[in-house]
Amino acid sequence: MLGKRRKKPDPPAVCAVIVAAGSSRRMGGENKLLLEIDGVPVLARTLSAFQKCAAIRDIVLVCREQDIMPYTELAKAFSIDKLCTVTRGGETRTESVLAGITAAPESAVLVAVHDGARPLISPDLIAHTIATLKGNIDCDGAVVAHPAVDTLKVVENGVIVGTPDRRVFWNAQTPQVFRAGIYRRAHASALSDGFMGTDDSSLIERLGGRVLVVEGKRDNIKLTVPEDYLMLAAAVRTMYMKGAEE
């Protein structure tokens, strides 16, 4: 009698934490996440990318109190059924991310933190970043970034004092994927010490954690100021034109 085939173990659960708790102050106060690009709101584009990524099991959305209901309705309208929680953010990005990972399911082994205002992220790049971390068991995180292309200058009191080698500089983007356990510990340590990182991986870096870089695309920009909207809209048009040609 043949033995029973062993069922393959389920892949590690990955929860996306979408940070959308900003005030859009630099956009003039208008809610930038509800701005439409070719008829689709910015936030809907972001959520849809994670919805389509097979590696993502759950989505937690972090936002302002007044946006909880509108964003919940938006997610329903665009069939984002992986959304498990919409929770209130904090006064700072670090506090908002902490709220998101606290709300993530306990089964989540990895968390993928992403800016709600980066709508051009692709499901393939999300999956590749997750796979990169899964394939490196001695690493604590993997960050999407793009090599610096401009010449960099070190300036003191308005005077250039150096020109560093730009090959060692990368522009950090999101998603940034981390092992859930160490990421929670890094946040607890930062909160205890009053440390406010400039991005998510800096919390793990300060504890000596090892974080990989995954090369992304230049058009994975964050909508921050009005000029960014024009670049995003142009990038979407280019994507459609390439799709039509293929």
N, C-alpha and C positions, 0 to 999 in steps of 0.2 A: 504494500500500500504506500502510495506516494505521500510524503509529508506535506503538510499544509504550507502554502507559500506565506512567508512573513509579510505582513503589511508594511509598506514603506512608512517610516516615521514622517509626521507632518513637518513641513519646513518651519524654521523659527518664525514666530509671529512678529510682524513689523507694523508699528503704528506710526502714521504720519501726524505730526503736530503742525498745523498751519497757523501761523501767527498773523493775526489780522486785527490787532488792537490799537493801531495807531490813530492819530487824530487828523491825518492828512493836512496838517498845518502848512507844509510847504507847497501844497497844491491849492492854497487859498481857502482851505476849510471845506471844500467840496469833497464828499466821500469818494476817494479815488478808486476804491474797490468796486464801486457800482458804476464807474464809467464804462461805457461799452466800446469795444474794439470790434468793428465789423458786426455789430448787433449782439455781441456776447459780453456780459460784464466781466471785468478783470478777474474778480474772485471766482466766478464760474469757470473760467478758463483754467485757473490754478487748481481748483478742486477736481475738475474733469481729468487733468493729467494724472493725479493720484488715484482717481477712481479707475482709470484704464490700466494702471500698472498692476500686473498680476501679483507682484511681490508684496504689495500693501494689503493688509487685512482690515485695518481700522483707520479711521480718520478722526482726529480731535481738532476742532476749530476753536481758536481763542480770539475773543473780540471784546469790544466795549459792551457794557450792560445794555445800552440802547440799541445795539445792533444784533442782539441775540435772536430776536424774532424775525427781523428782515433777512438775516443770513440763513436762518433755518428754512424759511420759505424759499429762498433762492436755491438752496441745496435740493429741496424737494422738486422744484421746477426743472432742474437739470439732472434729475435722477441720480443724485449722489448718495447711493444707499450704503456706502461704506462709512458714512458719517455716523459715529456712535455717540458723540458728545459735542455740545457747543457750550463753552464755559467762559466766564468773565476773566479778562486779563488784569494785569497789574499796572502800576504807574510807570514801570520801566520794561524794556524788552526782556531782561533777565527774569523779572517777576512774572511776565506773561508766559514765557517758555516754561517756567517752573509750574505754573498753573496747568499748562497743557500736559506736561509729563506726569503730573500728579493725577490728572483725570484719565490718563491712558489706561487701558486694561492691564491688569496684573500679569496677563499672559504674554504681554509684549516683551520680546527679548531684545529687539532693536527699536530705536525711535529715529524717525527721519524728520528733522525740523526744517521747515520751509517758510519763506516769506509769502504771505498771501498776495503781495504786490509783485510777484515774479511770475507772470502768467504764461511765459513762453517755455517753461520747463517741459521736457518731453518725458513720456512714460519710459522710454528706452534709457534715458540718462538716469532717471530715478532707479530703475532696476539695476543698471550697471554699477551705480554707487553702492547700492546695498550688497550686490554680489562681490564687489571688491572687498568690503569689510568682512563679509562672511568667509571669504577665501584667505583671510589673513588673521589667524586666531591670536596672534601676538599683538594685534593693534586694537585700539579702543574706539577709533572713529575713522570716518572717511568724509572729506569735504570737497564739494565741487568748487573749482576755481579756474581762473583763466590766466595764462602768463601775461605779465605786464608788457605792453607794446610801446609805451611812450618812454622817452628818456626821463629818468628821475634825477632830481636835484636835492641835495641837503642844503637847507637855508637857515641861517641864523641872523636875526636882526635885519632881514631884508637882503642879505648878501649870500651868494652861493659859496658854500665851503666844501662841497664835494659832489661827485657824480658817481653813484654806486653802480655796480654791474646789475642791470635790470634782469638778467637771466635768473637771478635767485629770488625775484619778487613775483608774486602771484596775487591777483585780485580775488579775494574770497567771495563766493556766491553761496547760494543754497540750492538743493538740500544739503544738510550736514547730518550724517547718519552716525549714531553712537550706540554702543552697548548700553542698554537701559540701566543696569545696576550701577556702573561706574558713573554714568551721567547724572543719576540722582545724587550720588555721593559728591560729585563735583559741584552740583548746585547747592547742596547743604553746606559744603565748605565755603563756597563763595558768599552765601548768605551770612554765615557765621563771621566771616572776616570782613564783610562789607565790600567785597570785590565786585565791580561791575565790568564785565568783559565787553569788548567791542564787537565780538561775535560769539557764537555758541561754543566753538571749539576751544577758545581761549580759556574757558573754565577747566577743561580737561588738561590743556597744555600746562597750566600753572601747577598741576599736581604731578607733572612728569609723565603724563599719558602720551601714547604714540598715536598720532593722527595722520592718515594718508591723504594725499591729494589726488583728485580725479579731474582730469581736464574737461572743462565744460565749453560752452560756446559764448562768444562775445554778446550775442543777442539775448542771453539769459539775464537781462537787466531788471532792476527793481524800479517800479514806477514811484518816483519820489517828487520830482518837479515837473511842471508842464512840458518842458522840452522832451522829457522821457516818453511822454504819451505819443509824440510825433514819431519817435524812433520805433516804439512798439507797433504802432499802426503800420509803419512802413515795412517792418519785419513780417507782420502777418500777411500783408499784400504779397511780399516776395515769396512766402511759403505757399500761398495759393497759386501763384504763377508757376512755381516749380512743380507743384502737384498737377497742374493742368498740362504742363509739357510732358510729364511722365505718363 
